[in-house]
Amino acid sequence: MRSNAVDIAYEHVKEQIVLGAIAGGEMISEGAIAEQLSLSRTPVREAFLRLQADGWMRLYPKRGALVVAVTPEEVDDVLGARQLVEGNAAARAANDVDGRPSLVARLDACLARQEQCVAVGDVTGYAEADADFHLAVVEAAGNSVLVEFYRSLRERQRRMTARAVRRDPTALAAMTADHRELRDLILAGDGAGFAAALRRHMDGTHRRAMANR
């Protein structure tokens, strides 16, 4: 039961950080989280220790926990890794004539979800659909090691997307237009064009948000 309580507290706080409900640089306390979740402080304390080990927060005895903010260095590192993996995957997927229609269908489904989220201003749902769109490209290449690595970036990716949109609500529509361009380049079998468009998309969405913080 205690282990389950730790997991509940861990997932709750991490999700709040990812979605920006708890901002980077904010101090939070065990007591406040325990009260929110109707838990004792002990499992929350253990959850905080896990969150610190995973790099989401820093603990300060008798003061609370500081949520680690997104830094320019983290943005560059995550985007650089994504560009390498996804750009390579797109080149393979674009050359796979037989598999390309299936990938385009998955991208279309993600785009439909994104458009629904734009219509109602659903940032949480959009961040999920955005991550699924890019993951679909990586999975289409069929390299299980790279897929596992790319999935490990998912929460950072979602956090950066939610952060960019909260800073600029018009970013939702712009990102969707970028995704449609990326989808069209896959359909056209243009892997090099996809890689260039992906770089513009990431720069316009995430590096611009970092510059305007």
N, C-alpha and C positions, 0 to 999 in steps of 0.2 A: 504493500500500500504506500509506504514511504517513497519507494523508488518511483511509483507512478506519480506521486505528488511532485517530486523533483522534476520529472519529465514535463508535467503540466506547467509548472512555473518556468522552466527553461524555454519551452516552445512559445509560451505566451509572451515573455519578455523579448525573446529574439524576434518574433513576428512584429511586435510593436516597434522595435528598432528598425527592422527591414522596411516597414511601411512608413517610417518617419513620424509615427504617433509619439514616440520618444525620440527626441532629436539628439544628434551628436553634440556632445558638450554638456548635456543635461545630467544633473545628479539625481539619482533615484535611491530610495531606501528599501531595505528588506521589509520593514513594517508596512509601507504603503502597498507593496505588491502582495504581501500576505493578506492584507485587508481586502484588496480587490478580488482575490481568488478564494477567500475564506479558507486560508491555509495557515498553519503555524509558521513561525519564522525559520525553523530548522530546514525544511525542504527548499525554501526560498534561498537560504544561505548557500546550500549546496548547488542550487541552480546558478546562483551568481558566480560561484567558483568555476563552474563549467563554462559559463559565458566569458569569464576572464581568460580561461585557458584557450578558448576559441577565438580570442581577440576582439570580442564585441564590447567589453567594458574593462575598466580598471577599478579595483577595490581599494578604498581608503578606510582603515579601521576608525570606527566611531563617527565617520562622516558620511559614508554611503558609497555608492557606485557611480563612477563617471562613465557615461556612454561614449565610446570612442567615435570621433567624427570621421567622416570620409575626407581623406586628404588628396591633394593633387597627385602625390606619388602613387596612392592606391588606384586612383582613376587611370593613370598612365599604365600601371602594371596590369590591371584587369583588361583594359581595352587592348593593350599590346598582345596579351595572351589570346583574347578572343579573336583578334584580327588574324593571328597566325593560324589558329585552329579552324576558324570558320572560313577564312579565305581559301585554305587548302581543301577543306571539305567541299566548298562550292565548286572549285575547279574540277574535282572528281565527279560531283553530282551533275555538273553541266555537260560532262562528256558521256554520261550514262544515258544514252538515248532511250533505253527500255525502262529505266527506273525514273526518269524525269517526270512523266505524267503523275506518278504517285506522289512525288515530292510536291509538285505544283498544287495538287489537290489538298495536301496537308497545309501548305502555305495559305491557300484560299480559305480554308476553315479557320486558321488563325486570324487572317485578315477580317473575316466576318465577325469574329468575337471582338476584335479590336474596334471595329466600327460601332458595334453595339455599346461598347464601353465608352467610346467618345460621345455617343449620343446622350448618355446619362451621366457623364463625368465620373465614371467608376475607375479611379486610379488604381485601386487594388487589383481589380480584374484585368485592367490593361497591363499592369506589370507582369502578371502571370501569362497573358497571351503573348506579350512581347518576348518573354523568355522562351515560351514554347515555339514561337516562330523561328528564332535563331537556332534552338536545339534541333529542330526538324532538319535544318540544312546539315548540321554536323552528323546527325544520325544517318542521313542518306548516304554518307560516304562509306559507312560500314566498318569504321575502325573503332572497336569496342574500347580500347585504351583511351583514345581521344574523347570518346563520348563520356566516359566516366570522369575524365578530367574536366570536361566542359560543364558537366552537371555540378561539379564541386564549386563552380563559380556562380551558380544560379542565384543564391541568396544575395551575394554582392551585386549581381546584375539587377535583381529586382529592387534592391535598395537604391541603386544609382538611378534607375528609371523612375521610381516613385519620387525621388528627390528632385530630379530634373523637371518633372511634371508639376510638382507642388510649387516650384519656383517660377514656372511659366506655363500656365494652363493651356496656352495655345500650342504647346509642344505635342500634345496628343495627336492633333490633326497632322502636324508636320511629320511626326514619326510614322504615322500610318501611310502617308504619301511616300516616304522613304521605303517602307516595307513593300509597298506595291511596286516600286521601281525594282527592288531587289528580286521580287517574285518574277517580274517580267524578264529580267536578265537571266534567271535560271531557265525560264521557258525558252528563251532564245539560245540557250547553250553558251552564254558568254560568261565564263568563269572569271576572266580578267576584269571585265566590266563590273561584275559583282563585287570583286575585291576592292576596286576603286570606289564604288558607290557605298560599300560598307564602311570604309574609312571616313567618307564625308558624313555618313549617317552618325557614326559614333562621335566624330568631332563636333558636329552640329548639335547633338543632343547632350552629350555628357561633358565634353571639355568646355563648351560654351556655358553650361550650368555652373561648372567649377569656377570659371572666370567671373561670373556674375554673382558669386555668393556674397 
